[in-house]
Amino acid sequence: MIEFAGQRFDSLYTVMNTESVVEFLGNVTLLQRLPSSSLKRIAEVVLFKRYDRGDYVVRENQNVDGVYFLLQGQAQVLRSAKDENCQELPLKRYDFFGHGIFGDVYSADVVALSELTCLLLMSDHRALLEIKSVSDSEKERCLMEDILYLEPLDLNVFRGFTPPNAPTYGKVYGGQLVGQALAAASKTVETMKIVHNFHSYFLLVGDINIPIIFEVNRLRDGNNFSTRSVDARQKGKTIFTLFASFQKKQQGFIHQESTMPHTPAPETLLPREEILERLVTDPLLPRDYRNKVATEIEVPFPIDIRFCEPNHSTKQTKSPPRLKYWFRAKGKLSDDDQALHRCVVAFASDLLFASISLNPHRREGMSVAALSLDHSMWFHRPLRADDWLLFVIVSPTATESRGFATGKMFNRKGELVVSLTQEAVLREAVTIKPSFGAKL
């Protein structure tokens, strides 16, 4: 037993484990804006408290110990009889009240209507309810968390932005649409369920100068699986759509046939930015090509990329339709937030994926372009996006102006963590200013 202010409390561990408490907290409206890492910290410090029918949880004009979350049973807020607008407010499972939370609770009684069980977050820990938009000041600022930030407009509606320092190529980067849409879907699912696959379609070019509205449709919520669809809109038009499935962690069969290819360690390879700088200063390359590479250097990219094999080809010379490179997010991401890490990997996956199908068709004097049509990912195992992942891409075929690419991602232990597919339209490029309409 734990004693506080003359009252005795049971530790939550006597009745619930941390995982089940996190699952409960993930359904509390107040807490749904927090990352799972914050929910876990809250679960580790909340106190478990029981009341009998008729007991007072909070008394009028008395100090409140903290924030209460109703786990089981029912309660009622009884406003002062002196209040001309006196009314009784019922409270049920997932409701909350307390210090600085529930209106004028300081001048009201909260009484149990049945046997009541609450989780109490003491006032000393209320800082855990605050949203931290960036990492701790001692850590390197992570641009990815800024890019994936979504402003909640309604229960299922969010607004995303293209930050000034986000990668853009005259239009909204496809990975940004994928990452933000997946983040929006994740915010509507209970914390213990994590995305295990999604399928998405690029419909219109996105405008970097206006916000993107993400509307989530809750298609299904089962005991172990949930399904969501997300429409991304600008100017009243749907520019991107995503279907995602989420699963609660379960035990089951395990095998892996895929083997990670042998590659140099990422620490021994040059960063993408350094390779681009060498290309810009290479006098043997055409000036037009060097000028184009120079514009790519100016585009900030929040992902550290290390190509596994020396590539002496350019965008005007043929090369095999395959590529291997290591990548990780720059900076430190929030710990224990698997949803965030999977959104970051989804963001990073779209950078070079579609263009691999173009490699065998390049030639001097010809400019070609790949426009993504769809993008699908399967997440097999937990991963960290701020640790090195090996991305192995192969384009097995291209036909009827469409290129098809498959991808596998491995962690440093050789475990297959993600499988991917993408189809793109392959076309000889024509220099036209981006028009924010249909892609085809």
N, C-alpha and C positions, 0 to 999 in steps of 0.2 A: 504494500500500500504506500501511496505517496501523500503526504500531508501538506496542505497549502492553505493559509489563512484560516486555520482551525478546522478545515474540512478534509476528508479523506478521499483520495482518488485511486482508481485501479489503473495500472499501466495498460495501454492498449494491447500489449503483447500477450496478455492473459486471455484475450478473447479473439483477437484478430492478428494476422501477420501483416507486415508492412505492405506487401503486394495487394492484399484485399482492401486495406485502408486507402492506398493510392487509387485503386479502381473506384472506390466510393467517392473520394474527393474529386475525381475527374468528372463526375456527374453534377457537381455543385456549380451553379451558374457563375458565382463569384470567382471561381478558380479556373474556369475553362480557358481563360486568357493566359494562364501560366504554363511554362514548359514542364514536362514530366519531371525534370530534375528538381524543380521547386516543390512539386507535389510530394516527391519522395522525402524531401527535407521536412515538409510540414507533417507528413505521416510519422516521421521519427520522433516528433516532439509533442504531438497532440496528446491530451489526456482523455481517458475514457470515463464517463460519468453517468450514473444511473439515478433516476428519480421515480418515485411511486406516484400514482394518480393523486392529484391535488397538491403535490409539492410545488413550491416556488423555485423556478430556475433563476430568475432575476427579480428583485424587489424594487418597487418604485423608489426613486431618489437614492438608491444605493449604488456604490461603485460596481462596475461590471468587470469581471476578471479577464475577459478577452473576447474572442469570437467563438460562438457556438455553432456547430453544424449538426442538424438533426439526423441521427443515424437510424433510429427506429422509434415508432410511436408517434403521438401527436401532442402538440402544445398550443397555447393560445396567448396572444398579446392582449392584455386588458388595459386599455388606456384609462387615464384618470377620469373619474366621474365629474371633475370640474371642467373637463374639456367639452365645449359645446358640440364638437364634432366627434363625441365619444363613439367608438366602435370597437368590436372585438375582431381581431385578425387571427385566423387559424394558421398554424404552422405544421408542416408535414415533412416526410423524408426529403433530404437534399436542401431544405430551407436553412437559412442562417440568420443570425442576429448577434448583437453584442457591441463591443466597444467601437464606436465610430462607424458602425455599419447599418444598423436598422433604424433609420429615422430618429424619432425622439424616444428611443427605447429607455433613455435615462429616466424618464418620468412615467414609466409604465411597468406593470407586473407581467412576467411571463410565467404561466402556470402549466403543469403537465396535465393533459386530459386523459392520459392512459399511462401505463408503464412506459417510461421514456428513457432513451439512451442518446447521449450527445457526445460528440468529440469537441473538446475545448482547446483552442489555440490561445495560450496565455498571451497577455499584452506584451510581454517581453519579446515575443517572437512575431509580432505583427509585421515586422519588416519583410518577412517571407512572402507577404501578400503583394509586395511591390514588384512591378515589371521592370527588369533591367534590360534596356534596349541594346547595350553593348556589353562586352566582357569586362571583367574586373580591370581596374586601371593598371594593374601590374602586368596584364596580358596584352599581347599585340591585338589591336583593334581588328575585328574580322568583318570585312566588307560584306560577306555573304549574309550575315544576320540582318544587315541593313537592307539588302536587296529583297530578302524574303519577308520583311516586315509587312504585315497587312493591318489596315485600320478597320476594326469591326463597325459596320453600319447597322446591322440587324443580326438576328440570331443566325441566319444562314447567308448573310451578304457581307462581303469584305471589299475593301478598296486597296489596290496595289499601285505602286509608283515605279518609275524608272529613275533611280537616283542619278545625280549628275556624274558620279564617278563609276557608274555601272557600264559594262560593255554594251555598246550599241553599234550597229552597222547601217545607220540610216533608218533603222526600224527597230522594233522591239525584238531583242534576241530570243530565239525560240526556247532556249533553256530557261530563260526568265519566265516565260509563260508556263512552262512545265512545272518549274519549281514553285512558283506562286500558287498555281491552281492546286497542286498537291498539298501545299501548306494550308490552303483554305479548306480543302476536304478534311485534312487531319484535325483541324480545329473543331469539327462537328462530331468527332468520334470519341468514345470514351478512351481514356488515356492508355488502358492496358491493351488496346487493339492498335496494331501497327500495320501500315500499308505493306502488302506482299506482292501486289501487281497493279499496274495501270495500263490503260490504252488511251491514246490521245490523238487528236486530229487538228492540224493547222488549217484554218479556213480562210482568214484574211490577214493582210499585213497589219501589224500593230504600230500605232503612232506613239513615239517616245515622249511626246510633249503633253500628253493628256493621261489622266489616271485610267486604270483598268478596273472594271467592276467584276468581281467574281461571285457568282450566285451558285450556292450548293443545293443540290436536291438529295434529300435523305431517302434513298431507294429502299434500303433494308437494314434492319438492326436485329441480328440474331444473337444467340448466346455466345457464339465463338467468332462469327463473321459479320461484318457490316459492309454495305456497298453505297458508294456515293457517285453522283455525277456533278460536274462543275462546268458552267458556261462562263467564259471570259468575254466581256463586252466592252466596246468603245463606240460612242456615238449611236447607241441603240442597236448595234449590230454585233452578232456573235463572231468573234475572231478566232476562238480556240475552244475546244471542248475536251473534257477528260472524264474517263470512267475509272474508278479505283476501288479495289477491294482491300479490306482490313481484317486482320485476324488476331485473336488473342493467342498468346504463346501456348503451345501444346507440345507434348512429348510424342514421338512417332518414329517411323523408320528413317534411317539415314544411309545414303550412299553418294558417291561422287565418282563419275567416270571421267570428267574433264580434268586434264592435267595442265597446270600452269607451265607455259614455255620457259626455257632458261633465258634469262635476260640479265644485263648488268644491274647492279644495285642502283637505285635512283640517286643516291648521294654522289655517285661517280659520273653522272651525266649532266650535260649543260642545261640550264633553264631555258625555256622557250624564248624568253626575252633576249637572252644573250645570243642565241642562234639567229634571231631576226636581226640583231645589231650587226652580226658578222655578214649577213646577206646584204645589208644596206651598203656596207663598205667594200663589197667584193667587186673589183673593177671588171671581172670577167662576165658578170651578169648584165643583161640589158638594163639601160637606165630606166625605162618605163616600169620594169619589174621591180627594180630597187625602190623607186618612188612609191609603188603600191605597198611594198613591205614596210616602208617608213610610216605609212598611215596606220598599219596594223600595230606598230609599236606604240603609237599614241593612244590606242584603245586600251584602257586599263582592264585587266582580267583578274578576278579574285581567286583564280585557281593556278597553282604551281604545276607546270607540265614539264616532263623530262622524256624526250623521245629516246627509244631504246636503240635505234640503229641510225648510223649516219645517213643523211638523206641529201644527196647532191643534186637531186632533180628539182625543177621549179614547176610552177603552175603552167608552164608551156612545154614541158617534156613528159613523156609517158613514164609510168611507174606501175608496179603491181598493185592490185586493188586490196591492199591490206596494210595494217599499221599497228604498232604496239607502242604504248607510252604509259609511264607512271604519272599519276596526278594526285593532288591533295589540295584541300582548301588552304589558302594563306591565312595565317592567324589561328587562334585557338577557339574552337566552337564550344558551346555549353556542354558540360558533361552529362551523361545519362539521358540525353534527349534523342532517342533513336529516330523519332519522327523528323527532327531537324536534320540529322545526318543524312537521312534518305532523301530529303528534299534537296540538299546540297549536291548529292551525287546525281540526282535527276537533272539539276541545273547544269552541271559540268558535262553531262553525257552528250549534249547536243552540239558541242563546239565543232568537231571535225567529223562526226559520224557520217553524215550524208555525203560529204565531199569525197570519201574514199572511192565511191562508185565511179567517179570521174577520172581517176588516175590513168586507166589504160587508154583514155580517149583524148588526152591533152596533146596539143602539138603547137609548134611555134606559130605565133600570129593569130591563134584562135583563143578566144576567151569563153570559158564555159561556166555554168552556174548550176547549183543544186538547190532546189526548193523543197523543203521537208513537207511531206504529206501526212505522215503519221509517225508515232513514236511510242513504243511499248517497252516496259521493263518488268522483270520479275526479280524480287528480292528474296534470296534464298536463306541468308544468314545475317545476323547482326553485323554492323560495320561501323567504322569511324571515317568520316569524310575528311578529317584533318590529319589522317595518317595515310601513308602511301597505298594506293590501289593501282594494280596493273590493268589497263584497258586494252584488250586484244580485239581488233576489228578486222572483219573480212567481208568483202562484197562478192558473194558467189555468182551473181548474175546481174545483167542490165538488159532490158528489152523494152521496146515500144516506148521509148523516152523515159522509162522509169528505172531507177537503180535501187537495188535491195542490199541492205547491209545487216550483218549480225554482229553481236558483240558479247564478250564475256569479261567480267571484272573479277580479279582475284586479290585477296589480301596477301600480305607478305608471308603468311604461313602456307600459301598455296591453296587456300580454301576458295571455292567458287562462291562469291557473294551475290553477284548480279548477272542476269542474262538480259540481252536487249535485242530488239529488231527495229529497223527503220526503213521506210520507203520514201524515195524522193524523186521529183521530176528533174531530169537531166536535160539541160538545154544550152545551146550556144548563146552566150550572153549578148545582149544588145544594150548599149549605154543609154539608159532611160532613168530619169529621176524617179525615186520611189513614189508610187501613187498608192494611197492607203485604201485600196479596194481589194477585189478578189486577187488571189495569188496566181490563178490560172486563166 
